[in-house]
Amino acid sequence: MTMKAGGPGTGAGAGREKVGVLLAIFDFPMLTTGYRAVVDAEPDMQVVGEVAGRDDIREAVERTGADVAIVECQPYSGDGCVSYRMLDGIRGGSPALRILALECRCGTEQFSLALRSGADGFLNRNAQPSDVTSAIRAVHRGQAYVSPSIVTKMIDTYVLRSQDGYVEDVYDSLSDQDRELVRLAAVGHTNREIARELRISEQTVHNHRASVMEKLGFHDRVELLKYAIKRGVIEVADL
């Protein structure tokens, strides 16, 4: 019998013979249809519900007793990523639930932020059916899961090695513009203010800021601020 990873008899879905999967994919109905077809074709899992909006997820989890939720991430904004705050909320309200984060439509690398925010696994938008089912089974067993194609990105991003094997600081790989963006963001400038300072569009700042935060592995400005001070990018007197 399939049980939640939290242990035998735990959670609303305990006693169900199949892994119950909740689909929370907000912007692409066809993607939801595809995931449902993949999941329902497996003998050991089934879709127990679909969620059209972020605000409905917690209620749906409680109502369906889902074992695993596949949750679409949303683009990063100047105020932080609402999806990651949402993952925190879901995890707090349903500790036995396993969460698979689905890559944001903007395509920014987000796997580390998602995992740090409470997701148990991360799927990119190019995941094959076998990847989806493997991910569901893995997180249901209590294991972490990251799409195979992202593993290479993780290595390229976090283990940048020169020919002599020296491991470089990720910050050293940033462009001058991105380093200036880090400095301005760390001291609290908004995307609009950064765009004006760097003479680029606000959308460009939005995209670069998300990418830089992901490369450095940070969730919010507080983490970025601590890093910037420790790295010597800014001084306390600058604040």
N, CA and C of each residue as an Amber inpcrd file, in Angstrom:
protein
   717
   0.8470000  -1.1970000   0.0000000   0.0000000   0.0000000   0.0000000
   0.8810000   1.2450000   0.0000000   0.5090000   2.2180000  -0.7810000
   1.2660000   3.4580000  -0.8600000   0.8850000   4.3830000   0.2870000
   1.8880000   4.8480000   1.0150000   1.6610000   5.7810000   2.1090000
   2.4410000   7.0530000   1.8560000   2.0640000   8.1040000   2.5540000
   2.8190000   9.3360000   2.4590000   4.1930000   9.1310000   3.0620000
   5.1560000   9.9520000   2.5670000   6.5230000   9.7960000   3.0450000
   6.6550000  10.1500000   4.5080000   5.6470000  10.8420000   5.0540000
   5.7090000  11.2090000   6.4540000   5.5660000  10.0150000   7.3790000
   5.1440000   8.8630000   6.8520000   5.0480000   7.6710000   7.6760000
   3.6970000   7.0100000   7.5080000   3.5690000   5.7770000   7.9060000
   2.3110000   5.0480000   7.7400000   1.1630000   5.7350000   8.4580000
   0.0320000   5.8290000   7.7300000  -1.1680000   6.3350000   8.3460000
  -1.2190000   7.8250000   8.5330000  -0.2880000   8.6030000   7.9590000
  -0.2760000  10.0440000   8.1470000  -0.9290000  10.7200000   6.9720000
  -1.6020000  11.8500000   7.2110000  -2.1520000  12.6570000   6.1350000
  -3.5010000  12.1630000   5.6640000  -4.2090000  13.0960000   4.9540000
  -5.5640000  12.7720000   4.4950000  -5.5690000  11.6940000   3.4340000
  -4.4410000  11.5100000   2.7260000  -4.4110000  10.5210000   1.6530000
  -4.0150000   9.1340000   2.1150000  -3.7130000   8.9750000   3.4210000
  -3.2990000   7.6710000   3.9230000  -4.3870000   6.6310000   3.6500000
  -3.9670000   5.4460000   3.2270000  -4.9230000   4.3860000   2.9520000
  -5.2760000   4.2840000   1.4840000  -4.9590000   5.3220000   0.6880000
  -5.2270000   5.2650000  -0.7430000  -4.1380000   4.4150000  -1.3950000
  -4.5230000   3.5500000  -2.3260000  -3.5660000   2.6340000  -2.9210000
  -2.6770000   3.3070000  -3.9530000  -3.1080000   4.4160000  -4.5130000
  -2.3120000   5.1350000  -5.5010000  -1.8140000   6.4550000  -4.9180000
  -0.6830000   6.9120000  -5.4290000  -0.1660000   8.2230000  -5.0220000
  -1.0830000   9.2920000  -5.6020000  -1.6520000  10.1190000  -4.7470000
  -2.5420000  11.1800000  -5.2020000  -1.7680000  12.4230000  -5.5860000
  -1.9590000  12.8770000  -6.8190000  -1.2010000  14.0100000  -7.3460000
  -2.1280000  15.1970000  -7.6000000  -1.7640000  16.3430000  -7.0510000
  -2.5050000  17.5870000  -7.2760000  -1.7400000  18.4300000  -8.2800000
  -2.4240000  18.9050000  -9.3270000  -1.7860000  19.7160000 -10.3560000
  -2.1270000  21.1900000 -10.1320000  -1.0950000  21.9930000  -9.9010000
  -1.2730000  23.4410000  -9.7060000  -0.4640000  24.1580000 -10.7780000
  -0.9810000  24.1100000 -12.0080000  -0.3250000  24.7150000 -13.1760000
  -1.2450000  25.8220000 -13.6640000  -0.8190000  27.0620000 -13.5240000
  -1.7440000  28.1800000 -13.5910000  -1.9970000  28.7660000 -14.9820000
  -1.0200000  28.7570000 -15.8520000  -1.1300000  29.5320000 -17.0850000
  -1.2620000  28.7100000 -18.3550000  -1.0990000  27.3920000 -18.2700000
  -1.0740000  26.5770000 -19.4800000  -1.9950000  25.3630000 -19.3280000
  -3.2640000  25.5090000 -19.7000000  -4.2150000  24.3910000 -19.5830000
  -3.7500000  23.1310000 -20.3000000  -3.1060000  23.2870000 -21.4590000
  -2.6500000  22.1100000 -22.1930000  -1.5630000  21.3740000 -21.4320000
  -0.7510000  22.1130000 -20.6770000   0.2750000  21.4720000 -19.8680000
  -0.3750000  20.6450000 -18.7610000  -1.4290000  21.1910000 -18.1710000
  -2.1870000  20.4460000 -17.1620000  -2.7580000  19.1660000 -17.7620000
  -3.3260000  19.2780000 -18.9730000  -3.9030000  18.1190000 -19.6560000
  -2.8380000  17.0540000 -19.9010000  -1.6550000  17.4940000 -20.3290000
  -0.5700000  16.5580000 -20.5850000  -0.0980000  15.8510000 -19.3290000
   0.0550000  16.6200000 -18.2460000   0.4920000  16.0190000 -16.9860000
  -0.5610000  15.0290000 -16.4670000  -1.8220000  15.3830000 -16.5900000
  -2.8860000  14.4740000 -16.1440000  -2.8070000  13.1550000 -16.9200000
  -2.6350000  13.2380000 -18.2200000  -2.5690000  12.0300000 -19.0360000
  -1.4010000  11.1440000 -18.6290000  -0.2420000  11.7790000 -18.3770000
   0.9530000  11.0270000 -17.9830000   0.7390000  10.3390000 -16.6380000
   0.2220000  11.0960000 -15.6710000   0.0500000  10.5620000 -14.3200000
  -1.0010000   9.4560000 -14.2940000  -2.1520000   9.7020000 -14.9100000
  -3.2450000   8.7340000 -14.8560000  -2.9540000   7.4620000 -15.6390000
  -1.9420000   7.5110000 -16.5150000  -1.5760000   6.3100000 -17.2690000
  -0.7470000   5.3310000 -16.4330000  -0.2730000   5.7770000 -15.2760000
   0.5450000   4.9270000 -14.4200000  -0.3370000   4.1510000 -13.4380000
   0.0000000   2.9040000 -13.1650000  -0.8420000   2.0790000 -12.2870000
  -0.7670000   2.4530000 -10.8090000   0.2860000   3.2100000 -10.4270000
   0.4870000   3.4950000  -9.0050000   0.2480000   4.9540000  -8.6250000
  -0.3440000   5.7290000  -9.5340000  -0.5970000   7.1390000  -9.2240000
  -1.8240000   7.6410000  -9.9630000  -2.4030000   8.7220000  -9.4590000
  -3.5710000   9.3010000 -10.1070000  -3.6800000  10.7750000  -9.7400000
  -4.2490000  11.5630000 -10.6500000  -4.5090000  12.9650000 -10.3720000
  -5.7710000  13.0480000  -9.5220000  -5.6520000  13.7400000  -8.3830000
  -6.8020000  13.8570000  -7.4830000  -7.4110000  15.2540000  -7.5040000
  -6.7970000  16.1630000  -8.2580000  -7.3610000  17.5030000  -8.3450000
  -6.5080000  18.4280000  -9.1810000  -7.1260000  19.5230000  -9.6500000
  -6.4330000  20.5620000 -10.3970000  -6.7340000  21.9020000  -9.7390000
  -5.7500000  22.7930000  -9.7420000  -5.8990000  24.1070000  -9.1150000
  -5.6070000  25.1720000 -10.1540000  -6.5050000  26.1280000 -10.2760000
  -6.3450000  27.1700000 -11.2940000  -5.6410000  28.4190000 -10.7720000
  -5.5600000  28.5750000  -9.4510000  -4.9540000  29.7830000  -8.8970000
  -4.1770000  29.4890000  -7.6280000  -3.1630000  30.3200000  -7.3610000
  -2.2990000  30.0910000  -6.2000000  -3.0760000  30.0850000  -4.8910000
  -4.0750000  30.9490000  -4.7880000  -4.8110000  31.0860000  -3.5260000
  -5.6400000  29.8600000  -3.1810000  -5.8170000  28.9620000  -4.1500000
  -6.6760000  27.7940000  -3.9310000  -5.9040000  26.5410000  -3.5420000
  -4.5920000  26.6160000  -3.5230000  -3.7980000  25.3950000  -3.3500000
  -3.9980000  24.7600000  -1.9780000  -3.8910000  25.5430000  -0.9320000
  -3.9700000  24.9580000   0.4070000  -5.3150000  24.2840000   0.6450000
  -6.3790000  24.9210000   0.1840000  -7.7030000  24.3280000   0.3420000
  -7.7960000  23.0240000  -0.4410000  -7.2120000  23.0120000  -1.6540000
  -7.2610000  21.8150000  -2.4890000  -6.4600000  20.6790000  -1.8690000
  -5.3340000  21.0090000  -1.2650000  -4.5210000  19.9840000  -0.5960000
  -5.3150000  19.3350000   0.5280000  -5.9740000  20.1600000   1.3280000
  -6.7600000  19.6360000   2.4430000  -7.9620000  18.8250000   1.9430000
  -8.5940000  19.3180000   0.8760000  -9.8040000  18.6620000   0.3710000
  -9.4960000  17.3180000  -0.2910000  -8.4110000  17.2610000  -1.0510000
  -8.1030000  16.0520000  -1.8170000  -7.2220000  15.0690000  -1.0630000
  -6.5180000  15.5440000  -0.0400000  -5.5650000  14.6770000   0.6380000
  -4.4300000  14.2520000  -0.2660000  -4.0150000  15.1550000  -1.1700000
  -2.9660000  14.8340000  -2.1410000  -1.6600000  14.4430000  -1.4370000
  -0.9610000  13.5080000  -2.0440000   0.3550000  13.0930000  -1.5500000
   1.4580000  13.9720000  -2.1370000   1.3000000  14.3260000  -3.4140000
   2.3010000  15.1220000  -4.1390000   1.5940000  16.2460000  -4.8840000
   2.1330000  17.4520000  -4.7960000   1.6030000  18.5770000  -5.5670000
   2.6540000  19.0380000  -6.5620000   2.2590000  19.1590000  -7.8270000
   3.1410000  19.7370000  -8.8480000   2.7300000  21.2010000  -8.9900000
   3.6140000  22.1030000  -8.5780000   3.2760000  23.5190000  -8.4690000
   4.1170000  24.3310000  -9.4380000   3.4460000  25.0640000 -10.3170000
   4.1570000  25.9110000 -11.2700000   4.7130000  27.1420000 -10.5740000
   5.9970000  27.3950000 -10.7850000   6.6010000  28.6120000 -10.2610000
   6.1900000  29.7810000 -11.1460000   6.2830000  30.9880000 -10.6020000
   5.9190000  32.1940000 -11.3250000   7.1430000  33.0840000 -11.4510000
   7.1600000  34.0110000 -12.4160000   8.3490000  34.8440000 -12.6230000
   8.7230000  35.6350000 -11.3890000  10.0140000  35.8800000 -11.2770000
  10.5590000  36.6740000 -10.1760000  10.1810000  38.1380000 -10.3660000
   9.8700000  38.8180000  -9.2870000   9.5470000  40.2430000  -9.3480000
  10.4370000  41.0070000  -8.3920000  10.3770000  42.3180000  -8.4590000
  11.1970000  43.1430000  -7.5800000  10.8680000  42.9300000  -6.1250000
   9.6830000  42.4450000  -5.8280000   9.2730000  42.2020000  -4.4520000
   9.6080000  40.7930000  -3.9940000  10.2700000  40.0260000  -4.8390000
  10.5630000  38.6410000  -4.5120000   9.6810000  37.7210000  -5.3280000
   9.9500000  36.4530000  -5.2390000   9.1740000  35.4970000  -6.0210000
   7.9810000  35.0040000  -5.2220000   6.7840000  35.3430000  -5.6950000
   5.5720000  34.9660000  -4.9710000   5.4520000  33.4540000  -4.8660000
   5.9570000  32.7240000  -5.8310000   5.8490000  31.2730000  -5.7920000
   6.6140000  30.6950000  -4.6170000   7.7660000  31.2510000  -4.3200000
   8.5740000  30.7040000  -3.2460000   7.9560000  31.0080000  -1.8910000
   7.3590000  32.1840000  -1.7490000   6.6210000  32.4770000  -0.5250000
   5.4210000  31.5330000  -0.4160000   4.8190000  31.2350000  -1.5510000
   3.6800000  30.3270000  -1.5880000   4.1040000  28.9280000  -1.1520000
   5.2710000  28.4520000  -1.6150000   5.7580000  27.1350000  -1.2320000
   5.9640000  27.0590000   0.2670000   6.4960000  28.1370000   0.8430000
   6.6600000  28.1910000   2.2930000   5.3160000  27.9860000   2.9810000
   4.2740000  28.6520000   2.4640000   2.9500000  28.5650000   3.0580000
   2.3580000  27.1780000   2.9590000   2.5230000  26.5480000   1.8030000
   1.9960000  25.1980000   1.6130000   2.7080000  24.2280000   2.5440000
   4.0100000  24.3530000   2.6100000   4.7950000  23.4570000   3.4660000
   4.3970000  23.6310000   4.9260000   4.1720000  24.8570000   5.3540000
   3.7950000  25.0960000   6.7400000   2.4440000  24.5120000   7.0910000
   1.4900000  24.5680000   6.1320000   0.1490000  24.0680000   6.4060000
  -0.0120000  22.5770000   6.1990000   0.8470000  21.9710000   5.3720000
   0.7360000  20.5340000   5.0700000   2.1280000  19.9090000   5.0510000
   2.7110000  19.6920000   6.2240000   4.0960000  19.2030000   6.2890000
   4.3070000  17.8350000   5.6500000   3.2540000  17.0010000   5.5490000
   3.4210000  15.6710000   4.9580000   3.3770000  15.7050000   3.4310000
   2.8760000  16.7880000   2.8640000   2.7730000  16.8920000   1.4080000
   4.1600000  16.9790000   0.7810000   4.3290000  16.3190000  -0.3570000
   5.5660000  16.4420000  -1.1330000   5.3050000  17.3870000  -2.2980000
   6.2420000  18.2980000  -2.5350000   6.0440000  19.3390000  -3.5320000
   7.0740000  19.2160000  -4.6470000   6.5690000  19.1690000  -5.8850000
   7.4250000  19.2280000  -7.0650000   7.2170000  20.6020000  -7.7070000
   8.2400000  21.4240000  -7.7230000   8.1460000  22.7330000  -8.3540000
   8.3820000  22.5770000  -9.8530000   7.5610000  23.2760000 -10.6450000
   7.6870000  23.2390000 -12.1040000   8.2580000  24.5610000 -12.5790000
   9.2670000  24.5030000 -13.4130000  10.0020000  25.6750000 -13.8800000
   9.0790000  26.7950000 -14.3450000   9.4260000  28.0110000 -13.9650000
   8.6900000  29.2170000 -14.3320000   8.6890000  29.4420000 -15.8370000
   7.6390000  30.0750000 -16.3170000   7.5080000  30.3110000 -17.7570000
   8.5570000  31.2570000 -18.3030000   9.2190000  32.0490000 -17.4320000
  10.2380000  32.9710000 -17.9300000  11.5350000  32.2420000 -18.2330000
  11.6410000  30.9790000 -17.8040000  12.7960000  30.1690000 -18.1550000
  14.0160000  30.4120000 -17.3010000  13.9380000  31.2590000 -16.2850000
  15.0790000  31.5230000 -15.4290000  15.3980000  30.2850000 -14.6000000
  16.6910000  30.0250000 -14.4020000  17.0690000  28.9070000 -13.5640000
  16.6320000  29.2050000 -12.1380000  15.8450000  28.3060000 -11.5450000
  15.2770000  28.5910000 -10.2380000  15.3580000  27.4040000  -9.2870000
  16.0110000  26.3420000  -9.6830000  15.9000000  25.1220000  -8.9060000
  16.3610000  25.2840000  -7.4640000  17.4600000  26.0020000  -7.2330000
  17.9500000  26.1050000  -5.8600000  17.0080000  26.9250000  -4.9980000
  16.4310000  27.9790000  -5.5710000  15.4840000  28.7930000  -4.8110000
  14.2510000  27.9840000  -4.4480000  13.7680000  27.1840000  -5.3960000
  12.5810000  26.3690000  -5.1290000  12.8520000  25.3570000  -4.0260000
  13.9870000  24.6720000  -4.0930000  14.3000000  23.6620000  -3.0880000
  14.4970000  24.2890000  -1.7210000  15.1200000  25.4600000  -1.6910000
  15.3360000  26.1380000  -0.4180000  14.0310000  26.6640000   0.1690000
  13.0320000  26.8420000  -0.6660000  11.7540000  27.3620000  -0.1950000
  10.7920000  26.2670000   0.2450000  11.2080000  25.0230000   0.1510000
  10.3650000  23.9540000   0.6550000   9.9700000  22.9040000  -0.3520000
  10.3230000  23.0880000  -1.6300000  10.0100000  22.0600000  -2.6220000
  10.9100000  20.8460000  -2.3980000  10.3790000  19.6730000  -2.7180000
  11.1470000  18.4400000  -2.5870000  11.8100000  18.0460000  -3.8980000
  11.3560000  18.6690000  -4.9890000  11.9320000  18.3640000  -6.2850000
  11.6470000  19.4810000  -7.2700000  12.3190000  19.4300000  -8.4050000
  12.1810000  20.4830000  -9.4110000  12.1820000  19.8590000 -10.7940000
  11.1680000  20.2060000 -11.5870000  11.0450000  19.7410000 -12.9700000
  11.1850000  20.9240000 -13.9190000  11.9460000  20.7520000 -14.9970000
  11.9510000  21.8120000 -16.0010000  10.8280000  21.5720000 -17.0040000
  10.5870000  22.5520000 -17.8390000   9.4290000  22.4820000 -18.7330000
   9.6390000  21.4930000 -19.8790000  10.8750000  21.0200000 -20.0400000
  11.1530000  20.0410000 -21.0920000  11.1590000  18.6120000 -20.5660000
  10.6910000  18.4280000 -19.3400000  10.6970000  17.0980000 -18.7400000
   9.8950000  16.1030000 -19.5800000  10.4590000  14.9350000 -19.7630000
   9.7780000  13.8560000 -20.4870000   8.7980000  13.1470000 -19.5420000
   7.8140000  12.4400000 -20.0900000   6.8720000  11.7070000 -19.2390000
   7.5600000  10.8220000 -18.1930000   8.6350000  10.1590000 -18.5960000
   9.3430000   9.2900000 -17.6400000   9.9790000  10.1100000 -16.5230000
  10.4120000  11.3520000 -16.8380000  10.9700000  12.2190000 -15.8050000
   9.9010000  12.5940000 -14.7860000   8.7000000  12.8980000 -15.2900000
   7.6030000  13.3050000 -14.4070000   7.2440000  12.1870000 -13.4470000
   7.0610000  10.9970000 -13.9610000   6.6720000   9.8830000 -13.0920000
   7.8040000   9.4890000 -12.1380000   9.0360000   9.5520000 -12.6120000
  10.1740000   9.2520000 -11.7330000  10.2480000  10.2730000 -10.5990000
   9.9870000  11.5410000 -10.9330000  10.0270000  12.5940000  -9.9210000
   8.9570000  12.3810000  -8.8590000   7.7540000  12.0400000  -9.2930000
   6.6510000  11.8090000  -8.3470000   7.0010000  10.6630000  -7.4030000
   7.5040000   9.5740000  -7.9560000   7.8440000   8.4230000  -7.1210000
   8.9890000   8.7620000  -6.1590000   9.9640000   9.5170000  -6.6510000
  11.1190000   9.8480000  -5.8150000  10.7130000  10.7020000  -4.6210000
   9.9850000  11.7890000  -4.8640000   9.6350000  12.6730000  -3.7450000
   8.6480000  11.9990000  -2.8030000   7.8040000  11.1320000  -3.3450000
   6.8650000  10.4020000  -2.4860000   7.6080000   9.4700000  -1.5400000
   8.7670000   8.9610000  -1.9860000   9.6030000   8.1100000  -1.1180000
  10.4170000   8.9340000  -0.1280000  10.3280000  10.2530000  -0.2350000
  11.0910000  11.1040000   0.6660000  12.4390000  11.5190000   0.1210000
  12.6810000  11.2950000  -1.1700000  13.9390000  11.6670000  -1.8020000
  13.7920000  12.9930000  -2.5410000  14.8810000  13.7230000  -2.6600000
  14.8790000  14.9450000  -3.4660000  15.0070000  14.5590000  -4.9310000
  14.4760000  15.4190000  -5.8230000  14.5600000  15.1300000  -7.2580000
  14.7990000  16.4240000  -8.0250000  15.7350000  16.3730000  -8.9650000
  15.9770000  17.4810000  -9.8850000  16.0730000  16.8910000 -11.2860000
  15.4110000  17.5170000 -12.2590000  15.4440000  17.0120000 -13.6360000
  16.8820000  16.7720000 -14.0860000  17.1450000  15.6490000 -14.7420000
  18.5120000  15.3280000 -15.1730000  19.1870000  16.4510000 -15.9570000
  18.4200000  17.1410000 -16.8050000  19.0260000  18.1990000 -17.6150000
  19.5050000  19.3660000 -16.7650000  18.9380000  19.5070000 -15.5580000
  19.3290000  20.6090000 -14.6910000  20.5980000  20.2850000 -13.9260000
  20.8880000  18.9940000 -13.7590000  22.1010000  18.6200000 -13.0390000
  23.3280000  19.2340000 -13.7060000  23.3480000  19.1910000 -15.0380000
  24.4710000  19.7900000 -15.7610000  24.5440000  21.2890000 -15.5010000
  23.3730000  21.9440000 -15.4750000  23.3530000  23.3780000 -15.1920000
  23.8790000  23.6610000 -13.7860000  23.5350000  22.8040000 -12.8460000
  23.9980000  22.9820000 -11.4810000  25.5170000  22.9150000 -11.4320000
  26.0690000  21.9600000 -12.1640000  27.5270000  21.8180000 -12.1900000
  28.1630000  23.0300000 -12.8530000  27.5940000  23.4540000 -13.9950000
  28.1450000  24.5990000 -14.7050000  28.0430000  25.8740000 -13.8880000
  26.9640000  26.0040000 -13.1180000  26.7260000  27.2280000 -12.3630000
  27.5470000  27.2930000 -11.0930000  27.6050000  26.1900000 -10.3510000
  28.1890000  26.2170000  -9.0300000  29.5970000  25.6310000  -8.9390000
  30.0230000  24.9120000  -9.9590000  31.3760000  24.3660000  -9.9560000
  32.0750000  24.7940000 -11.2380000  32.3740000  26.0870000 -11.3310000
  33.0400000  26.6250000 -12.5070000  34.5420000  26.3990000 -12.3400000
  35.0560000  25.4110000 -13.0680000  36.4570000  25.0410000 -12.8890000
  37.2860000  25.4650000 -14.1040000  38.4660000  25.9600000 -13.8180000
  39.4080000  26.2640000 -14.8920000  40.1560000  24.9780000 -15.2360000
  41.0550000  25.0380000 -16.2140000  41.7420000  23.8310000 -16.6720000
  42.6200000  23.2180000 -15.5790000  43.1120000  24.0420000 -14.6450000
  43.9620000  23.4950000 -13.5930000  43.1540000  23.0040000 -12.3990000
  41.7920000  23.0200000 -12.5430000  40.9530000  22.4790000 -11.4930000
  40.5740000  23.4680000 -10.4180000  40.9740000  24.7230000 -10.5320000
  40.6480000  25.7340000  -9.5270000  39.1630000  26.0730000  -9.5590000
  38.5110000  26.0650000  -8.3970000  37.0960000  26.3800000  -8.3150000
  36.9260000  27.8830000  -8.1280000  36.2150000  28.5150000  -9.0500000
  36.0520000  29.9540000  -9.0210000  34.8240000  30.3770000  -8.2320000
  34.8680000  31.6000000  -7.7160000  33.7030000  32.2010000  -7.0860000
  32.7110000  32.5580000  -8.1850000  31.4250000  32.1820000  -8.0010000
  30.4140000  32.4790000  -9.0090000  30.3560000  33.9760000  -9.2910000
  30.5860000  34.7870000  -8.2660000  30.5470000  36.2360000  -8.4430000
  31.5440000  36.6830000  -9.5080000  32.6870000  36.0010000  -9.5890000
  33.7090000  36.3660000 -10.5670000  33.2600000  36.1340000 -11.9950000
  32.2360000  35.2960000 -12.1780000  31.7510000  35.0130000 -13.5280000
  30.7100000  36.0350000 -14.0000000  30.2640000  36.9190000 -13.0950000
  29.2520000  37.9080000 -13.4580000  29.8520000  39.0280000 -14.2980000
  29.0410000  39.5890000 -15.1830000  29.4740000  40.7380000 -15.9680000
  29.5570000  41.9650000 -15.0700000  30.2270000  43.0130000 -15.5500000
  30.3330000  44.2530000 -14.7750000  28.9510000  44.8240000 -14.4820000
  28.0580000  44.7160000 -15.4610000  26.7070000  45.2390000 -15.2720000
  25.9670000  44.4590000 -14.1910000  26.1200000  43.1310000 -14.1960000
  25.4520000  42.3220000 -13.1860000  26.0390000  42.5650000 -11.8020000
  27.3310000  42.8220000 -11.7300000  27.9350000  43.1270000 -10.4280000
  27.3940000  44.4480000  -9.8880000  27.2170000  45.4110000 -10.7640000
  26.6450000  46.6840000 -10.3360000  25.1920000  46.4910000  -9.9170000
  24.4930000  45.6160000 -10.6160000  23.1190000  45.3070000 -10.2450000
  23.0780000  44.6950000  -8.8480000  24.0170000  43.7980000  -8.5560000
  24.0950000  43.1990000  -7.2230000  24.2810000  44.2770000  -6.1670000
  25.1710000  45.2100000  -6.4360000  25.4440000  46.2710000  -5.4650000
  24.2040000  47.1120000  -5.2140000  23.5390000  47.5090000  -6.2890000
  22.3620000  48.3670000  -6.1520000  21.2010000  47.6210000  -5.4820000
  21.0120000  46.3600000  -5.8670000  19.9230000  45.5840000  -5.2650000
  20.1790000  45.3360000  -3.7840000  21.4370000  45.0870000  -3.4410000
  21.7790000  44.7850000  -2.0510000  21.4800000  45.9510000  -1.1160000
  21.6900000  47.1650000  -1.5920000  21.4460000  48.3300000  -0.7340000
  19.9870000  48.7740000  -0.7770000  19.1490000  48.0530000  -1.5570000
  17.7200000  48.2960000  -1.4820000  17.0750000  49.0430000  -2.6270000
  17.7840000  49.2470000  -3.7350000  17.1800000  49.9500000  -4.8680000
  16.1300000  49.0710000  -5.5480000  15.0700000  49.6920000  -6.0250000
  14.0270000  48.9800000  -6.7510000  14.4900000  48.7080000  -8.1800000
  13.7550000  47.8460000  -8.8800000  14.0770000  47.5750000 -10.2830000
  14.0340000  48.8560000 -11.1110000  13.0710000  49.7010000 -10.8440000
  12.9530000  50.9510000 -11.5980000  14.1590000  51.8420000 -11.3680000
  14.5960000  51.9280000 -10.1280000  15.7600000  52.7600000  -9.8050000
  17.0300000  52.1840000 -10.4260000  17.1450000  50.8590000 -10.4050000
  18.3180000  50.2170000 -11.0100000  18.3230000  50.4350000 -12.5190000
  17.1520000  50.3280000 -13.1360000  17.0460000  50.5490000 -14.5830000
  17.4940000  51.9610000 -14.9410000  17.0780000  52.9230000 -14.1340000
  17.4570000  54.3110000 -14.3920000  18.9680000  54.5040000 -14.2190000
  19.5150000  53.8730000 -13.1920000  20.9430000  54.0170000 -12.9030000
  21.8030000  53.3690000 -13.9910000  21.3880000  52.1850000 -14.4650000
  22.1760000  51.4480000 -15.4540000  21.8000000  51.7900000 -16.8890000
  20.7290000  52.5980000 -17.0330000  20.2600000  53.0200000 -18.3570000
  19.8510000  51.8280000 -19.2220000  19.1040000  50.9430000 -18.6090000
  18.5350000  49.8010000 -19.3140000  17.0560000  49.7160000 -18.9440000
  16.3260000  48.8570000 -19.6240000  14.8910000  48.7660000 -19.3590000
  14.6240000  48.0760000 -18.0250000  13.4710000  48.3720000 -17.4670000
  13.0830000  47.7420000 -16.2090000  12.9160000  46.2370000 -16.3840000
  12.4300000  45.8130000 -17.5510000  12.2770000  44.3770000 -17.8180000
  13.6260000  43.6780000 -17.8560000  14.6320000  44.3680000 -18.4190000
  15.9800000  43.7940000 -18.4510000  16.5080000  43.6230000 -17.0410000
  16.2710000  44.6040000 -16.1890000  16.6790000  44.5000000 -14.7920000
  15.9710000  43.3160000 -14.1360000  14.6790000  43.2170000 -14.3900000
  13.8610000  42.1260000 -13.8490000  14.4810000  40.7720000 -14.1960000
  14.8300000  40.5750000 -15.4710000  15.3760000  39.2980000 -15.9270000
  16.7660000  39.0400000 -15.3520000  17.6170000  40.0760000 -15.3910000
  18.9890000  39.9090000 -14.9080000  19.0090000  39.6760000 -13.3990000
  18.1220000  40.3690000 -12.6950000  18.0810000  40.2160000 -11.2400000
  17.7070000  38.7880000 -10.8600000  16.7270000  38.2360000 -11.5520000
  16.3290000  36.8510000 -11.2890000  17.4720000  35.8880000 -11.5800000
  18.1580000  36.1170000 -12.7010000  19.2510000  35.2440000 -13.0920000
  20.4070000  35.3210000 -12.0970000  20.7440000  36.5280000 -11.6660000
  21.8510000  36.7110000 -10.7290000  21.5180000  36.0770000  -9.3740000
  20.2910000  36.2820000  -8.9070000  19.9010000  35.6920000  -7.6300000
  20.0090000  34.1760000  -7.6930000  19.6080000  33.6070000  -8.8260000
  19.6880000  32.1590000  -8.9820000  21.1360000  31.6890000  -9.0270000
  21.9690000  32.3890000  -9.7850000  23.3770000  31.9890000  -9.8840000
  24.0680000  32.0110000  -8.5240000  23.7290000  33.0220000  -7.7210000
  24.3460000  33.1420000  -6.4060000  23.6520000  32.2570000  -5.3720000
  22.4600000  31.7520000  -5.7320000  21.7620000  30.8390000  -4.8490000
  21.0150000  31.4920000  -3.7140000  20.5230000  32.7380000  -3.9370000
  19.8520000  33.4620000  -2.8700000  18.3530000  33.5460000  -3.0900000
  17.6350000  33.6270000  -1.9710000  16.1800000  33.6260000  -1.9790000
  15.6070000  35.0280000  -1.9110000  16.2630000  35.9150000  -1.1630000
  15.7260000  37.2560000  -0.9750000  16.8510000  38.2620000  -0.7870000
  16.4700000  39.5440000  -0.6310000  17.4640000  40.6160000  -0.5360000
  18.2910000  40.5310000   0.7360000  17.7140000  39.9890000   1.7970000
  18.4670000  39.8870000   3.0470000  19.6860000  39.0000000   2.8460000
  19.4920000  37.8570000   2.1820000  20.6150000  36.9690000   1.9060000
  21.6220000  37.6510000   0.9860000  21.1180000  38.3680000  -0.0210000
  21.9960000  39.0820000  -0.9430000  22.7840000  40.1540000  -0.2050000
  22.1330000  40.8530000   0.7090000  22.7880000  41.9110000   1.4750000
  23.9250000  41.3450000   2.3220000  23.6550000  40.2390000   3.0220000
  24.6920000  39.6210000   3.8570000  25.8940000  39.2020000   3.0070000
  25.5780000  38.6130000   1.8420000  26.6590000  38.1810000   0.9490000
  27.4650000  39.3670000   0.4530000  26.7650000  40.4440000   0.0480000
  27.4390000  41.6130000  -0.5140000  28.3830000  42.2430000   0.5030000
  27.9690000  42.2730000   1.7620000  28.8360000  42.8320000   2.8070000
  30.0320000  41.9080000   3.0350000  29.7740000  40.6070000   3.1410000
  30.8490000  39.6430000   3.3710000  31.8280000  39.6130000   2.2080000
  31.3090000  39.7460000   0.9900000  32.1460000  39.6810000  -0.2210000
  32.8830000  40.9960000  -0.4740000  32.4860000  42.0580000   0.2530000
  33.1270000  43.3540000   0.0600000  32.5550000  44.1590000  -1.0720000
  31.3760000  43.7410000  -1.5790000  30.7330000  44.4730000  -2.6720000
  30.2500000  45.8220000  -2.1640000  29.7430000  45.8630000  -0.9270000
  29.3040000  47.1140000  -0.3000000  29.8710000  47.1800000   1.1210000
  29.8460000  48.3590000   1.6810000  30.2470000  48.5650000   3.0570000
  29.0040000  48.8710000   3.8760000  29.0730000  48.5880000   5.1710000
  27.9380000  48.8930000   6.0380000  27.5970000  50.3680000   5.9610000
  28.6160000  51.1920000   5.7560000  28.3930000  52.6460000   5.6710000
  27.5540000  53.0380000   4.4570000  27.4690000  52.1250000   3.4600000
  26.6840000  52.4080000   2.2600000  25.1800000  52.2990000   2.5150000
  24.8110000  51.6750000   3.6250000  23.4030000  51.4040000   3.8880000
  22.7010000  52.6120000   4.5100000
